[in-house]
């Protein structure tokens, strides 16, 4: 999708080289400026194409093309749904326990502007096309949405959520927005907050109390679909040490019953399965987590100090890992505006909250 930035040189600004102005005032990197130079009318001064070595004077108007009009993700096929061996519009799930409803055919849009699209991903849907999910990912659905609007937009997910995880996923509509939202050092970096339901009773925390889990993670050599803490594997060899990734999770308990607890979490790092592994390591795995819940062999006894609600239910509604990315916040990549978004609770969370009672979230 076509996207330009335009700047008028302030009358009080001293003359400056255009490249230096774009770096200092527009926040563009050397690579982004170089890419713009090769686009049609990529960088202009007062409506005339110019070199970045030229000087800009007070009153001059500098215009930069961040994205050309016909930029789109042509490789993303139309969204397809499979049931068994058949392909049809309606439903896809290779894991029958994580159904994707027909309602998920249309995007649940949380926020959209010229540069950003935020959608609420249902559980059971992958973020990126991969393997058997080549044409039924969230990215395919987003591509369909832009085609229906007759907009040529390159689909750029900023981060991802596991297939089982529901919640907000951000898409950038141009390369510069994506770069600013993805950069760890950028003030536009996206901050996510999750809700999870974990097994066992945890003490309810005071409003400003957070607990930190700082356990490095590594792919499980025995099962490449799983992650483990490096401590679990007692791995100290130089061959594997480079594969160990720092992982830091903070959690806060909102509500507890004698069987499970509702927690909110925020991350310093974004490793694969980070929340699932870290909570399992505490003895409180996510409900419904088929990969990590089975590692806990003994039922957690209620903590005597916990604020336990009078709720006892042997069954829970989760047929997937009970994790929902419910809140994201970030500085807008081009505006002096701070964005804070929330995704409504999915059905399985709402059903469990009905046991907890109003006010638990």
BALOBA-1460 file (C-alpha; in Angstrom, 3 decimals):
// residues 361
<rec num="1" residu="x" x="0.000" y="0.000" z="0.000"/>
<rec num="2" residu="x" x="1.286" y="3.429" z="-0.909"/>
<rec num="3" residu="x" x="2.658" y="5.282" z="2.100"/>
<rec num="4" residu="x" x="4.481" y="8.629" z="2.197"/>
<rec num="5" residu="x" x="5.972" y="10.774" z="4.925"/>
<rec num="6" residu="x" x="6.071" y="14.520" z="4.326"/>
<rec num="7" residu="x" x="8.015" y="17.156" z="6.251"/>
<rec num="8" residu="x" x="8.267" y="20.919" z="5.965"/>
<rec num="9" residu="x" x="11.612" y="22.312" z="7.081"/>
<rec num="10" residu="x" x="10.956" y="24.694" z="9.958"/>
<rec num="11" residu="x" x="11.814" y="28.331" z="9.310"/>
<rec num="12" residu="x" x="14.047" y="28.305" z="12.394"/>
<rec num="13" residu="x" x="15.951" y="25.212" z="11.221"/>
<rec num="14" residu="x" x="19.416" y="25.718" z="9.776"/>
<rec num="15" residu="x" x="20.157" y="24.324" z="6.328"/>
<rec num="16" residu="x" x="20.850" y="20.600" z="6.482"/>
<rec num="17" residu="x" x="21.657" y="17.744" z="4.108"/>
<rec num="18" residu="x" x="18.524" y="15.761" z="3.228"/>
<rec num="19" residu="x" x="20.010" y="12.438" z="4.381"/>
<rec num="20" residu="x" x="20.943" y="13.933" z="7.754"/>
<rec num="21" residu="x" x="17.463" y="15.443" z="8.088"/>
<rec num="22" residu="x" x="15.763" y="12.121" z="7.348"/>
<rec num="23" residu="x" x="17.902" y="10.349" z="9.938"/>
<rec num="24" residu="x" x="17.529" y="12.981" z="12.646"/>
<rec num="25" residu="x" x="14.006" y="14.301" z="12.126"/>
<rec num="26" residu="x" x="12.219" y="11.449" z="10.373"/>
<rec num="27" residu="x" x="13.937" y="8.678" z="12.344"/>
<rec num="28" residu="x" x="14.747" y="6.714" z="9.194"/>
<rec num="29" residu="x" x="17.718" y="4.365" z="9.105"/>
<rec num="30" residu="x" x="20.422" y="4.468" z="6.440"/>
<rec num="31" residu="x" x="18.968" y="1.280" z="4.910"/>
<rec num="32" residu="x" x="15.428" y="2.686" z="4.808"/>
<rec num="33" residu="x" x="16.673" y="5.860" z="3.108"/>
<rec num="34" residu="x" x="18.611" y="3.771" z="0.602"/>
<rec num="35" residu="x" x="15.503" y="1.706" z="-0.196"/>
<rec num="36" residu="x" x="13.411" y="4.857" z="-0.682"/>
<rec num="37" residu="x" x="15.922" y="6.269" z="-3.190"/>
<rec num="38" residu="x" x="15.192" y="3.459" z="-5.663"/>
<rec num="39" residu="x" x="11.405" y="3.891" z="-5.617"/>
<rec num="40" residu="x" x="9.635" y="6.054" z="-8.175"/>
<rec num="41" residu="x" x="9.711" y="9.571" z="-6.754"/>
<rec num="42" residu="x" x="11.096" y="7.939" z="-3.630"/>
<rec num="43" residu="x" x="12.586" y="11.133" z="-2.168"/>
<rec num="44" residu="x" x="11.526" y="14.561" z="-3.404"/>
<rec num="45" residu="x" x="12.202" y="18.150" z="-2.428"/>
<rec num="46" residu="x" x="9.393" y="20.576" z="-3.247"/>
<rec num="47" residu="x" x="7.844" y="17.968" z="-5.554"/>
<rec num="48" residu="x" x="11.038" y="17.271" z="-7.536"/>
<rec num="49" residu="x" x="13.060" y="14.076" z="-7.184"/>
<rec num="50" residu="x" x="16.352" y="14.815" z="-5.456"/>
<rec num="51" residu="x" x="19.538" y="13.277" z="-4.140"/>
<rec num="52" residu="x" x="19.992" y="12.807" z="-0.405"/>
<rec num="53" residu="x" x="23.272" y="14.732" z="-0.639"/>
<rec num="54" residu="x" x="21.350" y="17.884" z="-1.566"/>
<rec num="55" residu="x" x="20.763" y="20.587" z="1.029"/>
<rec num="56" residu="x" x="17.345" y="21.327" z="2.485"/>
<rec num="57" residu="x" x="16.556" y="24.905" z="3.449"/>
<rec num="58" residu="x" x="13.883" y="26.407" z="5.698"/>
<rec num="59" residu="x" x="10.506" y="26.182" z="3.981"/>
<rec num="60" residu="x" x="11.437" y="23.198" z="1.788"/>
<rec num="61" residu="x" x="9.026" y="20.238" z="1.718"/>
<rec num="62" residu="x" x="10.667" y="16.804" z="1.824"/>
<rec num="63" residu="x" x="8.573" y="13.783" z="0.827"/>
<rec num="64" residu="x" x="9.648" y="10.144" z="1.255"/>
<rec num="65" residu="x" x="7.974" y="7.041" z="-0.194"/>
<rec num="66" residu="x" x="7.993" y="4.271" z="2.432"/>
<rec num="67" residu="x" x="5.937" y="1.810" z="0.390"/>
<rec num="68" residu="x" x="4.857" y="1.697" z="-3.246"/>
<rec num="69" residu="x" x="1.255" y="1.253" z="-4.328"/>
<rec num="70" residu="x" x="1.483" y="-2.317" z="-5.640"/>
<rec num="71" residu="x" x="3.165" y="-3.892" z="-2.619"/>
<rec num="72" residu="x" x="1.183" y="-6.976" z="-1.596"/>
<rec num="73" residu="x" x="1.647" y="-10.549" z="-0.334"/>
<rec num="74" residu="x" x="0.753" y="-12.358" z="-3.560"/>
<rec num="75" residu="x" x="2.197" y="-15.623" z="-2.192"/>
<rec num="76" residu="x" x="-0.545" y="-15.841" z="0.444"/>
<rec num="77" residu="x" x="-3.360" y="-17.964" z="-0.959"/>
<rec num="78" residu="x" x="-7.023" y="-17.432" z="-0.197"/>
<rec num="79" residu="x" x="-7.965" y="-18.773" z="3.202"/>
<rec num="80" residu="x" x="-9.014" y="-22.437" z="2.984"/>
<rec num="81" residu="x" x="-10.643" y="-24.626" z="5.620"/>
<rec num="82" residu="x" x="-10.246" y="-28.387" z="5.839"/>
<rec num="83" residu="x" x="-12.420" y="-30.954" z="7.560"/>
<rec num="84" residu="x" x="-10.824" y="-34.375" z="7.412"/>
<rec num="85" residu="x" x="-9.559" y="-34.813" z="3.845"/>
<rec num="86" residu="x" x="-11.991" y="-32.273" z="2.361"/>
<rec num="87" residu="x" x="-11.458" y="-28.556" z="1.819"/>
<rec num="88" residu="x" x="-14.430" y="-26.291" z="2.303"/>
<rec num="89" residu="x" x="-15.447" y="-22.987" z="3.786"/>
<rec num="90" residu="x" x="-16.412" y="-23.476" z="7.380"/>
<rec num="91" residu="x" x="-13.831" y="-24.917" z="9.715"/>
<rec num="92" residu="x" x="-10.269" y="-26.090" z="9.907"/>
<rec num="93" residu="x" x="-8.493" y="-27.795" z="12.693"/>
<rec num="94" residu="x" x="-5.959" y="-30.590" z="12.587"/>
<rec num="95" residu="x" x="-6.399" y="-30.822" z="16.338"/>
<rec num="96" residu="x" x="-10.041" y="-31.629" z="17.031"/>
<rec num="97" residu="x" x="-9.697" y="-30.443" z="20.598"/>
<rec num="98" residu="x" x="-8.996" y="-26.866" z="19.445"/>
<rec num="99" residu="x" x="-11.945" y="-25.950" z="17.206"/>
<rec num="100" residu="x" x="-11.915" y="-22.846" z="15.053"/>
<rec num="101" residu="x" x="-15.512" y="-21.746" z="14.609"/>
<rec num="102" residu="x" x="-17.102" y="-20.455" z="11.435"/>
<rec num="103" residu="x" x="-17.335" y="-17.096" z="13.141"/>
<rec num="104" residu="x" x="-13.547" y="-16.904" z="12.805"/>
<rec num="105" residu="x" x="-13.915" y="-16.620" z="9.020"/>
<rec num="106" residu="x" x="-14.167" y="-12.863" z="9.413"/>
<rec num="107" residu="x" x="-11.398" y="-10.999" z="11.180"/>
<rec num="108" residu="x" x="-12.080" y="-9.725" z="14.680"/>
<rec num="109" residu="x" x="-10.442" y="-6.322" z="14.203"/>
<rec num="110" residu="x" x="-9.407" y="-4.586" z="17.406"/>
<rec num="111" residu="x" x="-7.755" y="-1.525" z="15.812"/>
<rec num="112" residu="x" x="-6.775" y="-0.255" z="12.369"/>
<rec num="113" residu="x" x="-5.187" y="2.860" z="10.885"/>
<rec num="114" residu="x" x="-2.927" y="3.749" z="7.935"/>
<rec num="115" residu="x" x="0.052" y="1.871" z="9.385"/>
<rec num="116" residu="x" x="-1.290" y="-0.810" z="11.736"/>
<rec num="117" residu="x" x="-3.882" y="-3.575" z="11.885"/>
<rec num="118" residu="x" x="-4.569" y="-5.328" z="15.211"/>
<rec num="119" residu="x" x="-6.733" y="-8.462" z="15.223"/>
<rec num="120" residu="x" x="-7.980" y="-10.854" z="17.858"/>
<rec num="121" residu="x" x="-6.719" y="-14.323" z="16.850"/>
<rec num="122" residu="x" x="-8.902" y="-17.293" z="17.811"/>
<rec num="123" residu="x" x="-7.360" y="-20.349" z="19.462"/>
<rec num="124" residu="x" x="-6.640" y="-23.121" z="16.956"/>
<rec num="125" residu="x" x="-5.318" y="-20.860" z="14.185"/>
<rec num="126" residu="x" x="-1.613" y="-20.477" z="13.343"/>
<rec num="127" residu="x" x="-0.202" y="-16.994" z="12.767"/>
<rec num="128" residu="x" x="2.096" y="-17.769" z="9.800"/>
<rec num="129" residu="x" x="1.648" y="-20.232" z="6.914"/>
<rec num="130" residu="x" x="3.664" y="-23.328" z="7.725"/>
<rec num="131" residu="x" x="3.620" y="-27.051" z="6.956"/>
<rec num="132" residu="x" x="0.061" y="-28.359" z="6.652"/>
<rec num="133" residu="x" x="-1.228" y="-24.871" z="7.501"/>
<rec num="134" residu="x" x="-0.129" y="-23.337" z="4.214"/>
<rec num="135" residu="x" x="-3.471" y="-21.686" z="3.405"/>
<rec num="136" residu="x" x="-5.313" y="-21.500" z="6.720"/>
<rec num="137" residu="x" x="-3.197" y="-19.149" z="8.794"/>
<rec num="138" residu="x" x="-4.139" y="-15.797" z="10.281"/>
<rec num="139" residu="x" x="-1.844" y="-14.172" z="7.702"/>
<rec num="140" residu="x" x="-3.907" y="-15.746" z="4.888"/>
<rec num="141" residu="x" x="-7.083" y="-14.380" z="6.465"/>
<rec num="142" residu="x" x="-5.536" y="-10.903" z="6.734"/>
<rec num="143" residu="x" x="-4.439" y="-11.075" z="3.070"/>
<rec num="144" residu="x" x="-8.049" y="-11.901" z="2.109"/>
<rec num="145" residu="x" x="-9.254" y="-8.913" z="4.130"/>
<rec num="146" residu="x" x="-6.966" y="-6.530" z="2.228"/>
<rec num="147" residu="x" x="-7.971" y="-8.058" z="-1.124"/>
<rec num="148" residu="x" x="-11.641" y="-7.518" z="-0.302"/>
<rec num="149" residu="x" x="-10.838" y="-3.862" z="0.452"/>
<rec num="150" residu="x" x="-8.905" y="-3.662" z="-2.830"/>
<rec num="151" residu="x" x="-5.789" y="-2.596" z="-0.932"/>
<rec num="152" residu="x" x="-2.305" y="-3.773" z="-1.925"/>
<rec num="153" residu="x" x="-0.737" y="-4.388" z="1.473"/>
<rec num="154" residu="x" x="2.201" y="-6.632" z="2.303"/>
<rec num="155" residu="x" x="1.133" y="-8.787" z="5.268"/>
<rec num="156" residu="x" x="3.708" y="-8.339" z="8.041"/>
<rec num="157" residu="x" x="2.848" y="-9.936" z="11.400"/>
<rec num="158" residu="x" x="4.808" y="-8.302" z="14.201"/>
<rec num="159" residu="x" x="5.494" y="-11.271" z="16.461"/>
<rec num="160" residu="x" x="3.318" y="-14.349" z="16.704"/>
<rec num="161" residu="x" x="1.112" y="-16.386" z="18.998"/>
<rec num="162" residu="x" x="1.118" y="-20.175" z="19.362"/>
<rec num="163" residu="x" x="-1.666" y="-22.027" z="17.581"/>
<rec num="164" residu="x" x="-3.431" y="-22.719" z="20.893"/>
<rec num="165" residu="x" x="-3.100" y="-19.141" z="22.170"/>
<rec num="166" residu="x" x="-5.846" y="-16.600" z="21.518"/>
<rec num="167" residu="x" x="-5.500" y="-12.835" z="21.583"/>
<rec num="168" residu="x" x="-4.088" y="-9.765" z="19.868"/>
<rec num="169" residu="x" x="-1.686" y="-9.994" z="16.937"/>
<rec num="170" residu="x" x="-0.317" y="-6.810" z="15.336"/>
<rec num="171" residu="x" x="0.264" y="-6.448" z="11.588"/>
<rec num="172" residu="x" x="2.332" y="-3.578" z="10.173"/>
<rec num="173" residu="x" x="1.170" y="-2.137" z="6.847"/>
<rec num="174" residu="x" x="4.600" y="-0.918" z="5.756"/>
<rec num="175" residu="x" x="8.214" y="-1.926" z="6.275"/>
<rec num="176" residu="x" x="9.211" y="1.079" z="8.418"/>
<rec num="177" residu="x" x="6.298" y="0.568" z="10.811"/>
<rec num="178" residu="x" x="7.242" y="-3.116" z="11.092"/>
<rec num="179" residu="x" x="10.869" y="-2.267" z="11.810"/>
<rec num="180" residu="x" x="9.988" y="0.219" z="14.530"/>
<rec num="181" residu="x" x="7.497" y="-2.114" z="16.213"/>
<rec num="182" residu="x" x="9.886" y="-5.087" z="16.128"/>
<rec num="183" residu="x" x="13.066" y="-3.375" z="17.301"/>
<rec num="184" residu="x" x="13.959" y="-4.120" z="20.907"/>
<rec num="185" residu="x" x="15.571" y="-0.668" z="21.247"/>
<rec num="186" residu="x" x="12.675" y="1.207" z="19.644"/>
<rec num="187" residu="x" x="10.242" y="3.187" z="21.834"/>
<rec num="188" residu="x" x="7.548" y="1.666" z="19.599"/>
<rec num="189" residu="x" x="8.304" y="-1.869" z="20.785"/>
<rec num="190" residu="x" x="5.103" y="-3.786" z="21.515"/>
<rec num="191" residu="x" x="4.448" y="-4.749" z="25.136"/>
<rec num="192" residu="x" x="2.054" y="-7.668" z="25.633"/>
<rec num="193" residu="x" x="0.167" y="-8.778" z="28.698"/>
<rec num="194" residu="x" x="-1.404" y="-12.224" z="28.922"/>
<rec num="195" residu="x" x="-4.089" y="-13.948" z="30.947"/>
<rec num="196" residu="x" x="-3.618" y="-17.601" z="31.885"/>
<rec num="197" residu="x" x="-5.443" y="-20.130" z="34.009"/>
<rec num="198" residu="x" x="-3.050" y="-22.429" z="35.830"/>
<rec num="199" residu="x" x="-3.479" y="-25.606" z="37.830"/>
<rec num="200" residu="x" x="-3.532" y="-25.359" z="41.612"/>
<rec num="201" residu="x" x="-4.050" y="-22.562" z="44.116"/>
<rec num="202" residu="x" x="-1.732" y="-19.554" z="44.181"/>
<rec num="203" residu="x" x="-1.998" y="-16.744" z="46.753"/>
<rec num="204" residu="x" x="-3.765" y="-13.670" z="45.378"/>
<rec num="205" residu="x" x="-1.259" y="-10.850" z="44.994"/>
<rec num="206" residu="x" x="-1.466" y="-7.255" z="46.139"/>
<rec num="207" residu="x" x="-1.903" y="-4.847" z="43.186"/>
<rec num="208" residu="x" x="1.797" y="-3.954" z="42.851"/>
<rec num="209" residu="x" x="3.246" y="-7.442" z="43.491"/>
<rec num="210" residu="x" x="4.794" y="-9.389" z="40.597"/>
<rec num="211" residu="x" x="6.781" y="-12.630" z="40.737"/>
<rec num="212" residu="x" x="9.711" y="-13.193" z="38.373"/>
<rec num="213" residu="x" x="10.750" y="-16.470" z="36.717"/>
<rec num="214" residu="x" x="14.227" y="-16.212" z="35.225"/>
<rec num="215" residu="x" x="14.957" y="-19.600" z="33.649"/>
<rec num="216" residu="x" x="16.837" y="-19.951" z="30.326"/>
<rec num="217" residu="x" x="15.144" y="-22.179" z="27.746"/>
<rec num="218" residu="x" x="16.375" y="-24.667" z="25.168"/>
<rec num="219" residu="x" x="14.681" y="-26.931" z="22.651"/>
<rec num="220" residu="x" x="14.097" y="-30.405" z="24.091"/>
<rec num="221" residu="x" x="16.531" y="-32.765" z="22.287"/>
<rec num="222" residu="x" x="14.042" y="-35.623" z="22.742"/>
<rec num="223" residu="x" x="11.059" y="-33.715" z="21.298"/>
<rec num="224" residu="x" x="11.608" y="-30.761" z="18.976"/>
<rec num="225" residu="x" x="8.032" y="-29.604" z="19.529"/>
<rec num="226" residu="x" x="8.820" y="-28.850" z="23.157"/>
<rec num="227" residu="x" x="11.026" y="-26.467" z="25.086"/>
<rec num="228" residu="x" x="12.713" y="-27.155" z="28.410"/>
<rec num="229" residu="x" x="14.518" y="-25.115" z="30.992"/>
<rec num="230" residu="x" x="18.271" y="-25.491" z="30.666"/>
<rec num="231" residu="x" x="18.369" y="-26.522" z="34.335"/>
<rec num="232" residu="x" x="16.006" y="-29.444" z="33.621"/>
<rec num="233" residu="x" x="18.403" y="-30.860" z="31.067"/>
<rec num="234" residu="x" x="21.581" y="-30.104" z="33.039"/>
<rec num="235" residu="x" x="23.181" y="-29.011" z="29.785"/>
<rec num="236" residu="x" x="26.592" y="-27.456" z="30.159"/>
<rec num="237" residu="x" x="28.388" y="-28.572" z="27.011"/>
<rec num="238" residu="x" x="29.869" y="-25.891" z="24.764"/>
<rec num="239" residu="x" x="27.965" y="-27.392" z="21.812"/>
<rec num="240" residu="x" x="24.570" y="-26.730" z="23.394"/>
<rec num="241" residu="x" x="25.356" y="-23.595" z="25.383"/>
<rec num="242" residu="x" x="24.875" y="-21.401" z="22.319"/>
<rec num="243" residu="x" x="21.340" y="-22.739" z="21.911"/>
<rec num="244" residu="x" x="20.282" y="-21.745" z="25.427"/>
<rec num="245" residu="x" x="18.141" y="-18.586" z="25.362"/>
<rec num="246" residu="x" x="17.544" y="-16.170" z="28.216"/>
<rec num="247" residu="x" x="13.875" y="-16.120" z="29.241"/>
<rec num="248" residu="x" x="12.239" y="-13.883" z="31.854"/>
<rec num="249" residu="x" x="8.550" y="-13.988" z="32.817"/>
<rec num="250" residu="x" x="6.673" y="-11.924" z="35.408"/>
<rec num="251" residu="x" x="3.318" y="-13.095" z="36.778"/>
<rec num="252" residu="x" x="0.680" y="-11.723" z="39.125"/>
<rec num="253" residu="x" x="-2.170" y="-13.774" z="40.608"/>
<rec num="254" residu="x" x="-5.585" y="-12.150" z="40.186"/>
<rec num="255" residu="x" x="-7.873" y="-14.837" z="41.596"/>
<rec num="256" residu="x" x="-7.646" y="-18.334" z="43.009"/>
<rec num="257" residu="x" x="-9.876" y="-21.312" z="43.710"/>
<rec num="258" residu="x" x="-9.003" y="-24.635" z="45.292"/>
<rec num="259" residu="x" x="-8.394" y="-26.146" z="41.831"/>
<rec num="260" residu="x" x="-6.911" y="-23.391" z="39.649"/>
<rec num="261" residu="x" x="-5.729" y="-19.798" z="39.608"/>
<rec num="262" residu="x" x="-6.135" y="-16.893" z="37.211"/>
<rec num="263" residu="x" x="-2.868" y="-15.039" z="36.547"/>
<rec num="264" residu="x" x="-1.733" y="-12.196" z="34.340"/>
<rec num="265" residu="x" x="1.756" y="-12.243" z="32.838"/>
<rec num="266" residu="x" x="4.205" y="-9.952" z="31.068"/>
<rec num="267" residu="x" x="7.470" y="-10.896" z="29.395"/>
<rec num="268" residu="x" x="10.943" y="-9.427" z="29.093"/>
<rec num="269" residu="x" x="11.690" y="-11.935" z="26.320"/>
<rec num="270" residu="x" x="9.516" y="-13.704" z="23.771"/>
<rec num="271" residu="x" x="10.736" y="-17.296" z="23.532"/>
<rec num="272" residu="x" x="8.730" y="-20.172" z="22.086"/>
<rec num="273" residu="x" x="6.353" y="-21.633" z="24.730"/>
<rec num="274" residu="x" x="7.968" y="-19.353" z="27.334"/>
<rec num="275" residu="x" x="4.891" y="-18.875" z="29.525"/>
<rec num="276" residu="x" x="3.880" y="-22.524" z="29.242"/>
<rec num="277" residu="x" x="7.311" y="-23.848" z="30.275"/>
<rec num="278" residu="x" x="7.872" y="-21.277" z="33.013"/>
<rec num="279" residu="x" x="4.502" y="-21.830" z="34.693"/>
<rec num="280" residu="x" x="4.964" y="-25.598" z="34.448"/>
<rec num="281" residu="x" x="8.322" y="-25.190" z="36.170"/>
<rec num="282" residu="x" x="6.567" y="-23.636" z="39.189"/>
<rec num="283" residu="x" x="4.292" y="-26.675" z="39.535"/>
<rec num="284" residu="x" x="1.350" y="-24.707" z="38.145"/>
<rec num="285" residu="x" x="1.055" y="-25.551" z="34.426"/>
<rec num="286" residu="x" x="-1.589" y="-23.985" z="32.208"/>
<rec num="287" residu="x" x="-4.901" y="-25.823" z="32.221"/>
<rec num="288" residu="x" x="-5.436" y="-27.803" z="29.025"/>
<rec num="289" residu="x" x="-1.750" y="-27.756" z="28.081"/>
<rec num="290" residu="x" x="-1.200" y="-31.197" z="26.587"/>
<rec num="291" residu="x" x="2.564" y="-30.646" z="26.210"/>
<rec num="292" residu="x" x="3.473" y="-29.408" z="29.662"/>
<rec num="293" residu="x" x="0.579" y="-30.109" z="32.062"/>
<rec num="294" residu="x" x="1.214" y="-33.858" z="32.047"/>
<rec num="295" residu="x" x="4.665" y="-33.252" z="33.558"/>
<rec num="296" residu="x" x="2.994" y="-32.465" z="36.868"/>
<rec num="297" residu="x" x="2.166" y="-35.773" z="38.514"/>
<rec num="298" residu="x" x="0.846" y="-34.591" z="41.842"/>
<rec num="299" residu="x" x="-2.172" y="-32.384" z="42.282"/>
<rec num="300" residu="x" x="-1.206" y="-29.122" z="43.922"/>
<rec num="301" residu="x" x="-2.714" y="-28.753" z="47.378"/>
<rec num="302" residu="x" x="-4.317" y="-25.389" z="48.140"/>
<rec num="303" residu="x" x="-2.018" y="-22.870" z="49.766"/>
<rec num="304" residu="x" x="-3.242" y="-22.124" z="53.272"/>
<rec num="305" residu="x" x="-2.364" y="-18.460" z="52.840"/>
<rec num="306" residu="x" x="-4.217" y="-18.169" z="49.537"/>
<rec num="307" residu="x" x="-7.435" y="-16.208" z="49.293"/>
<rec num="308" residu="x" x="-9.391" y="-19.264" z="48.142"/>
<rec num="309" residu="x" x="-12.828" y="-18.757" z="46.667"/>
<rec num="310" residu="x" x="-15.566" y="-21.225" z="47.558"/>
<rec num="311" residu="x" x="-15.429" y="-22.770" z="44.102"/>
<rec num="312" residu="x" x="-14.770" y="-26.433" z="43.436"/>
<rec num="313" residu="x" x="-15.194" y="-27.896" z="39.980"/>
<rec num="314" residu="x" x="-13.392" y="-30.963" z="38.734"/>
<rec num="315" residu="x" x="-13.875" y="-30.066" z="35.110"/>
<rec num="316" residu="x" x="-12.703" y="-26.999" z="33.233"/>
<rec num="317" residu="x" x="-13.647" y="-25.711" z="29.766"/>
<rec num="318" residu="x" x="-10.151" y="-25.678" z="28.264"/>
<rec num="319" residu="x" x="-9.331" y="-28.018" z="25.400"/>
<rec num="320" residu="x" x="-6.182" y="-26.014" z="24.675"/>
<rec num="321" residu="x" x="-3.501" y="-24.275" z="26.702"/>
<rec num="322" residu="x" x="-5.394" y="-21.642" z="28.719"/>
<rec num="323" residu="x" x="-3.530" y="-18.584" z="27.449"/>
<rec num="324" residu="x" x="-4.908" y="-15.333" z="26.012"/>
<rec num="325" residu="x" x="-2.930" y="-12.268" z="24.863"/>
<rec num="326" residu="x" x="-5.455" y="-9.792" z="26.189"/>
<rec num="327" residu="x" x="-3.591" y="-6.468" z="26.169"/>
<rec num="328" residu="x" x="-0.930" y="-4.800" z="24.017"/>
<rec num="329" residu="x" x="0.514" y="-1.299" z="24.230"/>
<rec num="330" residu="x" x="3.048" y="0.629" z="22.165"/>
<rec num="331" residu="x" x="4.068" y="4.057" z="20.959"/>
<rec num="332" residu="x" x="2.683" y="4.627" z="17.461"/>
<rec num="333" residu="x" x="5.523" y="4.365" z="14.900"/>
<rec num="334" residu="x" x="4.672" y="7.696" z="13.222"/>
<rec num="335" residu="x" x="2.394" y="9.636" z="15.559"/>
<rec num="336" residu="x" x="2.888" y="11.205" z="18.960"/>
<rec num="337" residu="x" x="0.331" y="8.797" z="20.334"/>
<rec num="338" residu="x" x="0.421" y="5.874" z="22.766"/>
<rec num="339" residu="x" x="-1.817" y="2.961" z="21.773"/>
<rec num="340" residu="x" x="-3.308" y="0.571" z="24.341"/>
<rec num="341" residu="x" x="-5.557" y="-2.248" z="23.113"/>
<rec num="342" residu="x" x="-7.519" y="-5.022" z="24.796"/>
<rec num="343" residu="x" x="-9.070" y="-8.169" z="23.330"/>
<rec num="344" residu="x" x="-12.322" y="-9.504" z="24.803"/>
<rec num="345" residu="x" x="-12.153" y="-12.828" z="26.600"/>
<rec num="346" residu="x" x="-12.775" y="-15.920" z="24.443"/>
<rec num="347" residu="x" x="-15.613" y="-18.286" z="25.337"/>
<rec num="348" residu="x" x="-13.542" y="-20.757" z="27.393"/>
<rec num="349" residu="x" x="-12.153" y="-17.961" z="29.588"/>
<rec num="350" residu="x" x="-15.610" y="-16.428" z="29.992"/>
<rec num="351" residu="x" x="-17.026" y="-19.795" z="31.004"/>
<rec num="352" residu="x" x="-14.379" y="-20.258" z="33.691"/>
<rec num="353" residu="x" x="-14.794" y="-16.679" z="34.922"/>
<rec num="354" residu="x" x="-18.469" y="-17.472" z="35.424"/>
<rec num="355" residu="x" x="-17.286" y="-19.939" z="38.084"/>
<rec num="356" residu="x" x="-15.022" y="-17.314" z="39.643"/>
<rec num="357" residu="x" x="-17.755" y="-14.717" z="39.692"/>
<rec num="358" residu="x" x="-17.859" y="-11.062" z="38.577"/>
<rec num="359" residu="x" x="-14.885" y="-8.887" z="39.397"/>
<rec num="360" residu="x" x="-12.249" y="-11.618" z="39.069"/>
<rec num="361" residu="x" x="-10.794" y="-9.843" z="36.037"/>
